[in-house]
Amino acid sequence: MDLGGEFCLICGSTPPLFTGRMCEKCTRERVKLAKIPKNVPWIKCARCNKVDFKGKWSEVESDEIWHELVQRNVEFNANVENLEVGLMAQEVDGRHTLIHLQLEGTIDDLLYTEEFTMRARMSNGVCLTCTRQAGNYFEATVQLRSSARRLSDDEFTVLRATLDDVLSEMPADPMFFITKEGPVTGGYDVVLGSKALARAWGRHLVNLHGGQITTTTSVVGRKDGVDLTRLTLLYRKPGYELGDVVSWRGNLWRPSNWSSDGAVLERVDRRERTGASWRDLESANVMARMEDFITIDSLNEDSSVAEILNPNTWKMESVRLPFDHISGRKLNLARIEGEWISLPKLGMDGE
């Protein structure tokens, strides 16, 4: 050994030297690609199977759990380059899984290949959402009702399905759950764990189906000096849908769009459009439902009248053409007070 020359600080060997001025043998004995804990605990909700990672409950696929545990618990060497990780999970029993790791990487131009085994131990727990659901916790009640007429079961099913659409569009939140739901006298009630979800659903119902919302808030207690409240949201769906024929102020109209506080109406017998509030429309009566309309070809027509074959009696009848009729276009007919009325086209009618 040259006096004054470089040497390994552990065994005194001559260069080349690597990490910490050690020779290759000493470096490989002391430098590792990663520090691997022998046992790693993790918690799964016994009710919904969500996994708890540092206080956050998440839905994780079985195969992704092991990768997540490696990322969160394995301490990789800060100097490693071109690191490659191979993983294989071996289930021992319902609570224990062996995670076999194969690591390959470069540190100070030395290639390392190492194998480790880590044991994942699962414990049962209960997430916040399931805890509150089990305790019948709720913050809001949405009441689905109708004005002017009783809704059918199918209509309530359509209204209820909009909640699933809202949930799919909103960011995940542990409070977005349904405590209970079901039909009640005159309507359908849904009890929710979040006031924000109830309000978002109410806005969605109004935008999609029109109607009015009435909200009331009640104080149920105090916590840390703040009132704890519950929300009751009453949604009343109008007795008619867009495109139906309604009688209002002595004339026939068709709602073509919902507005913020009412509906936009198109007059049947002439080109006229008007807006009306829900209070104004309380006197409106449904004369024909859009689902009952029929679309047929005329047999003969002139400038104002067309002859059709009545689908109920198979007899020839005459109907007045709508003001926007185009020759050769099919007629959109509604049966109103025993007579066929030919309706002007709205965008929802199609061709």
DOZAVO-132661 format. One record per residue (C-alpha): x, y, z; residue in three letters; residue number from 1. Coordinates in steps of 0.2 Angstrom, whole numbers. Each point is the difference from the previous one (the first is absolute). Layout:
BEGIN
      x      y      z  type  seq
      X      Y      Z   ALA  NUM
...
END
This chain:
BEGIN
      x      y      z  type  seq
      0      0      0   MET    1
      7     17     -5   ASP    2
      2     12     15   LEU    3
    -11     15     -3   GLY    4
    -11     -9    -13   GLY    5
    -18     -4      1   GLU    6
     -6    -16      8   PHE    7
    -17     -8      6   CYS    8
     -4      7     17   LEU    9
     -7    -17      6   ILE   10
     13    -13     -6   CYS   11
     14     11     -7   GLY   12
     -1     -7    -18   SER   13
      6     11    -14   THR   14
    -11      9    -13   PRO   15
    -12     -1     -9   PRO   16
    -10      7     14   LEU   17
    -19      3      0   PHE   18
    -13      7     13   THR   19
      7      7     16   GLY   20
     18     -4     -7   ARG   21
     -2    -19      2   MET   22
      5    -13    -12   CYS   23
    -13    -10    -10   GLU   24
     -1    -14     13   LYS   25
     -2     11     15   CYS   26
    -12     11    -10   THR   27
    -12    -15     -5   ARG   28
      1     -6     18   GLU   29
     -6     17      7   ARG   30
    -10      9    -14   VAL   31
    -17     -7     -4   LYS   32
    -13      5    -13   LEU   33
    -14      2     13   ALA   34
     -5     -2     18   LYS   35
    -14    -13      1   ILE   36
    -10     -2     16   PRO   37
     -4    -18      5   LYS   38
    -18      3      4   ASN   39
    -12     13     -8   VAL   40
    -17      3      8   PRO   41
    -15      5    -10   TRP   42
    -19      2      4   ILE   43
    -15     -4    -10   LYS   44
    -18      5      4   CYS   45
     -9    -16      5   ALA   46
    -17      7     -8   ARG   47
      5      8    -17   CYS   48
     18     -7     -2   ASN   49
      8     18     -2   LYS   50
     18      1      5   VAL   51
      7     12     13   ASP   52
     16      8     -5   PHE   53
      6     13     13   LYS   54
    -18      5      5   GLY   55
     -7      1    -18   LYS   56
    -12    -14     -5   TRP   57
      1     -5    -18   SER   58
     -7    -13    -12   GLU   59
     16    -10     -6   VAL   60
      0    -15    -10   GLU   61
      8    -15      8   SER   62
     16      0    -12   ASP   63
      2     18      3   GLU   64
      1     -1     19   ILE   65
     17     -9      0   TRP   66
      7     13    -12   HIS   67
     -7     14     11   GLU   68
      7     -8     16   LEU   69
     18     -1     -9   VAL   70
     -1     18     -5   GLN   71
     -5      6     18   ARG   72
     11    -11     10   ASN   73
     16     -4     -9   VAL   74
     14     13      1   GLU   75
     10      0    -16   PHE   76
     18      5      0   ASN   77
      1     19     -5   ALA   78
     15     -4    -12   ASN   79
     -7    -14    -10   VAL   80
     -2      2    -19   GLU   81
    -10    -10    -13   ASN   82
    -10     -9     14   LEU   83
    -11    -14     -5   GLU   84
    -12     -9     12   VAL   85
     -8    -17     -2   GLY   86
    -14     -5     11   LEU   87
     -9    -16      4   MET   88
    -13     -3     14   ALA   89
     -2    -16      8   GLN   90
    -16     -2     11   GLU   91
      4    -10     16   VAL   92
    -18      1      8   ASP   93
    -14     13      0   GLY   94
     10     13     10   ARG   95
     18     -3     -5   HIS   96
      8      2    -17   THR   97
     19     -2     -4   LEU   98
      6     13    -12   ILE   99
     15     -6    -10   HIS  100
     11     15     -7   LEU  101
     14     -1    -13   GLN  102
      9     16     -2   LEU  103
     13      5    -13   GLU  104
      9     17     -1   GLY  105
     17      9     -1   THR  106
      9      9     14   ILE  107
     16      9     -4   ASP  108
      2    -11    -16   ASP  109
     -2    -16      9   LEU  110
    -15    -11     -5   LEU  111
    -10     -7     14   TYR  112
    -12    -15      0   THR  113
     -9     -3     16   GLU  114
    -15    -10      6   GLU  115
    -11      3     15   PHE  116
    -15     -7      8   THR  117
    -13     11     10   MET  118
    -15     -6     10   ARG  119
    -16     10     -2   ALA  120
    -12     -2     15   ARG  121
    -18      5     -2   MET  122
    -11      6     14   SER  123
    -19      3     -1   ASN  124
     -7     17      3   GLY  125
    -15     11     -4   VAL  126
      1     15    -10   CYS  127
     -8     17      4   LEU  128
    -14     -3    -13   THR  129
     -5    -17      6   CYS  130
      1      6     18   THR  131
    -13     13     -3   ARG  132
    -10    -10    -11   GLN  133
     -2    -13     13   ALA  134
     -5     13     12   GLY  135
    -13      7    -12   ASN  136
      9     16     -1   TYR  137
     -7     13    -12   PHE  138
      1     18     -4   GLU  139
    -14      3    -13   ALA  140
    -17     -8     -6   THR  141
     -5      3    -18   VAL  142
    -19     -2     -3   GLN  143
     -6     -4    -17   LEU  144
    -17      6     -3   ARG  145
    -11      6    -15   SER  146
    -12     15     -2   SER  147
    -17     -2     -9   ALA  148
      0    -19     -2   ARG  149
      7    -16      8   ARG  150
     16     -6     -8   LEU  151
      1    -18     -5   SER  152
     13    -13      7   ASP  153
     10      1    -17   ASP  154
      1     19      2   GLU  155
      7     -1     17   PHE  156
     12    -13     -6   THR  157
      6     13    -13   VAL  158
      2     14     13   LEU  159
      9    -12     12   ARG  160
     12     -5    -14   ALA  161
      6     18     -2   THR  162
      9     -2     17   LEU  163
     11    -13     -7   ASP  164
      5     12    -14   ASP  165
      4     13     13   VAL  166
     11    -11     10   LEU  167
      9     -6    -15   SER  168
      4     18     -5   GLU  169
      5      7     17   MET  170
     17     -3      8   PRO  171
      1    -15     12   ALA  172
     -5      5     18   ASP  173
     -2    -12     15   PRO  174
    -16     10      5   MET  175
     -8     -4    -17   PHE  176
    -11    -15      6   PHE  177
    -18     -4      1   ILE  178
     -6     -4     17   THR  179
    -17     -7     -5   LYS  180
    -13      3    -13   GLU  181
    -17     -6     -6   GLY  182
    -18      4     -5   PRO  183
    -11     10     12   VAL  184
    -17      6     -1   THR  185
     -1     12    -15   GLY  186
     18     -1     -5   GLY  187
     17     -7      3   TYR  188
     13      4     13   ASP  189
     19     -1      0   VAL  190
     10      3     15   VAL  191
     18      5     -3   LEU  192
     16      2     10   GLY  193
      5     17     -8   SER  194
    -10     17     -2   LYS  195
     12      4    -15   ALA  196
     -6    -16     -9   LEU  197
    -18      4      3   ALA  198
      2     18     -7   ARG  199
      9     -6    -15   ALA  200
    -13    -13     -4   TRP  201
    -14     13      3   GLY  202
      8     12    -13   ARG  203
      2    -15    -12   HIS  204
    -18     -5      1   LEU  205
     -6     18     -3   VAL  206
     12      2    -15   ASN  207
     -6    -17     -7   LEU  208
    -18     -1      4   HIS  209
     -5     17      6   GLY  210
    -10      3     15   GLY  211
      2      9     17   GLN  212
     11     -3     15   ILE  213
     -4      5     18   THR  214
     13     -2     13   THR  215
     -1      0     19   THR  216
     14     -1     13   THR  217
     -2     -6     18   SER  218
     13      1     14   VAL  219
      3    -17      8   VAL  220
     15      5     12   GLY  221
     16      9      2   ARG  222
     18     -6     -1   LYS  223
     15     11      4   ASP  224
    -11     15      1   GLY  225
     -8     -3    -18   VAL  226
    -18     -4     -3   ASP  227
     -2    -18     -8   LEU  228
    -14      1    -13   THR  229
    -10    -11    -11   ARG  230
     -8      4    -17   LEU  231
    -16     -5     -7   THR  232
     -2      3    -18   LEU  233
    -17     -1     -8   LEU  234
      0     -2    -19   TYR  235
    -17      1     -9   ARG  236
      0     -6    -18   LYS  237
    -12      9    -12   PRO  238
    -14    -11     -5   GLY  239
      5      1    -18   TYR  240
     16     -3    -10   GLU  241
      8     10    -14   LEU  242
    -10     -3    -16   GLY  243
    -16     -4      8   ASP  244
    -16     11     -4   VAL  245
     -7     10     14   VAL  246
    -15     11      1   SER  247
      5     17      7   TRP  248
    -10     17      0   ARG  249
    -12     -7    -13   GLY  250
     13     -6    -13   ASN  251
     10    -16     -3   LEU  252
     19      1      3   TRP  253
     15    -11      0   ARG  254
     14      2     12   PRO  255
     16      1    -10   SER  256
     13      4     14   ASN  257
      2      2     18   TRP  258
      5     17      7   SER  259
      7      5     17   SER  260
    -17      3      8   ASP  261
    -12     -8    -13   GLY  262
     -2     -6    -18   ALA  263
      1      7    -18   VAL  264
    -16     -4     -9   LEU  265
     -4     -1    -19   GLU  266
    -17      3     -5   ARG  267
     -8    -13    -11   VAL  268
    -11     10    -12   ASP  269
     12     13     -5   ARG  270
     18      6      2   ARG  271
      1      7     17   GLU  272
     12     -4     15   ARG  273
     -1      6     18   THR  274
      7     -3     17   GLY  275
    -10     -4     15   ALA  276
      4     -2     18   SER  277
     -5    -16     10   TRP  278
    -13     11      9   ARG  279
     -8      5    -17   ASP  280
      0    -18     -5   LEU  281
     -9     -7     15   GLU  282
    -16      2    -11   SER  283
      7    -10    -15   ALA  284
     -8    -17     -4   ASN  285
      8    -14     -9   VAL  286
    -11     -3    -16   MET  287
     12    -13     -9   ALA  288
     16     -9      5   ARG  289
     14      0    -12   MET  290
      2    -19      2   GLU  291
    -18     -2     -7   ASP  292
      3     11    -16   PHE  293
      0     -9    -17   ILE  294
     10      4    -16   THR  295
     -9     -4    -16   ILE  296
      1      4    -19   ASP  297
    -15     11     -7   SER  298
     -9     -8    -15   LEU  299
     -5     16     -7   ASN  300
      3     18      4   GLU  301
     -3     18     -5   ASP  302
      6     16      7   SER  303
     -9     -2     16   SER  304
     -8    -17      2   VAL  305
      7    -18     -1   ALA  306
     -9    -16     -1   GLU  307
      6    -14     11   ILE  308
     -5    -18      3   LEU  309
     -6     -1     19   ASN  310
     11    -14      7   PRO  311
    -14     -4     13   ASN  312
    -15     -1    -12   THR  313
      8     -2    -17   TRP  314
    -11     14     -7   LYS  315
      5     15    -10   MET  316
      1     16     11   GLU  317
      5     18     -4   SER  318
     12     10     12   VAL  319
      6     17     -1   ARG  320
     19      2     -5   LEU  321
     11      8     12   PRO  322
      7     18     -4   PHE  323
     17     -7     -3   ASP  324
     -4    -14    -11   HIS  325
     11     -5    -15   ILE  326
     -8    -10    -14   SER  327
      4    -18      1   GLY  328
      5      0     18   ARG  329
     -8    -12     12   LYS  330
    -13      7     12   LEU  331
      2     -1     19   ASN  332
    -18     -3      7   LEU  333
     -7      1     18   ALA  334
    -17     -5      5   ARG  335
     -8     14     10   ILE  336
    -18      0      5   GLU  337
     -5    -13    -13   GLY  338
      8      9    -14   GLU  339
     17     -2     -9   TRP  340
     11     16      1   ILE  341
     15      1    -12   SER  342
     14      8     10   LEU  343
     15     11     -6   PRO  344
     17     -7      2   LYS  345
     11      2     14   LEU  346
     19     -4      1   GLY  347
     -4    -15     11   MET  348
    -12     -8    -13   ASP  349
     13     -4    -12   GLY  350
     -5     -3    -19   GLU  351
END
